[in-house]
Amino acid sequence: MPEPLTMPPILYLPCFDYQVHRQRPQQLLYHLSLLRFNVIYCNVTQDREHPFVVLNDHFAVCQDVEALNLSQPYVMWLTHGPYVDSLPSFNTSMVISDLADTTEEEFAPFAVWEDRKIQAADIVLCASQIIYESAAPKHPQVHLVRNAADYTHFAQAVQKTPLPIQDEKDFMICRTTEPVIGFWGAVASWLDYSLIRMLAVERPHYTFVFIGQITCGGPDSLTDLPNVHWLGNREYESLPLYASHFDAAIIPFEVRKVTSAANPVKMYEYMAAGLPVISTDLPEVSMQKHVRIGRSPAQFLRHLDEALLKDRTPESIQARQDIAQTESWSHRAEFIKERIIEKFLQKYGSSG
């Protein structure tokens, strides 16, 4: 069997910057690089003076797409549907299409490319059971590869490291003696802002902290709540520091098509950090026995209260971390590695 390095590099075309939004593509590709696959990850933000930033021996961030060598073969990693149209511009040896979200509701504009992404692929990866069931009849090589956490990174939260103070909100998190309920991720249209309002009104002595880029007007409707704080983006490296100051973490998503097909990365990260987790009733979340599911606003609030009382023992923290350690990006990358090698050998033989 040839070493992965005998294969062409994996190329990810610009969708979002590597450093800003460390989600599924960045994590899977980085962990594949740790398995000695060469990876070129293209940023949206371009910097022609620094066309390539090398993060390790096998991973480079490309900041000038014009610097790419178009004559060499690539394994194309597709998440963004419109890039199907760009495949003929590259010397493509394989295509891996990664389906992370359903193409409905907010993502409906991308539906036109979904079947083409599947048809163009040698391997199709799906982040949730619902997405898998939709794609599986359309292609012979469809695999369910759920999201995960960088366990080592988020497990640092149990060390209770002091939080560097960036602004007055960080100071507030450090100084409060009241329970801090945390969230990180996109502050988007699928958050249930009416649920958040109810929680904050009913528990004015709880502090609710939301970390992440605000992409909708939902937070504007909650500015009258003094115990709800929107911090905006924070560096990925600092998330375990924030988690160490949280007493519980929430996934307050509306329950509808786009969220029912989602497998939230934050769920695994919360558990890796040892945090009690309370979520609305999402299929991919409700299967986790260490996550409390609120099937109504009142039940969500009740679970939040109970989690603060019962779910912060050393035993419960360890139980959540044990799950997260088995649900790591490194485990996901190992599975994908085997699928890539199998398909590469099918296409090109043992000579590579």
C-alpha angles and dihedrals in degrees: 000000000000122000115255089247090069086068125085116263120272110247123204114190121218114291104132133346118274096226099047107046110031100188139131102314095045093046097046094045094045092050090048087055088056085058088057100260110140110238132189111193113192118213124214089224108076126210111175092185089063104031096168130031111192114214097176139345091286106028127073130173110219114214096174115049090190087067091064116112102237094187096065121081121256139192099230116217110202127196101136108072099213090063088075084081090056097056095092089060091065136064093245120195096169139359124214114190115199115198108198102160138029114254095235136103108357090011096045093109088068095055092093090067100041100090090041090054089053095045093048093051133097089195128022121201123195126197098206142026093250092053090045093052090052095048102037097078090052101057138027095225107053119142133187107230110167125201122268145177137260089245098191091052098050097037086072087078092081089065090071094223115189113262117241107237111239098163144344092285091059088050089052092052091052096046103042119103092194123095113281115213112198140201132175130183136065112342090217143155093273094067112106100238093178089057091048090051092051092049093049094046094046093046106036090162091061117087115219116203123189120192120189146072112303108230101168142035096257096108090054088070092058102049091112091066111092094194096056116084128187109201099177120212121354126182115272089233090061098051095092088053090056091044090056088063095047122095094196139355131224140206101199098177126156110246108241140111100295094046096039088060093046126102101200115224089203091065092065092041092051090051092046087055089053094243125150107247128212120184142169116255104287119157096230092048101042091062090067107091093202094058120086113226121212108201092181133022091255092051091047090054092047091051090049091054092046093047091056090051102040113016103064099075118121089248095054092044090052092047092056092046091050089057093046092050090059091044096058132139089240090061091048091050092051090056093048091047091060093048092050094049092047092051094043091054091047091054102038108017130235093302089072 
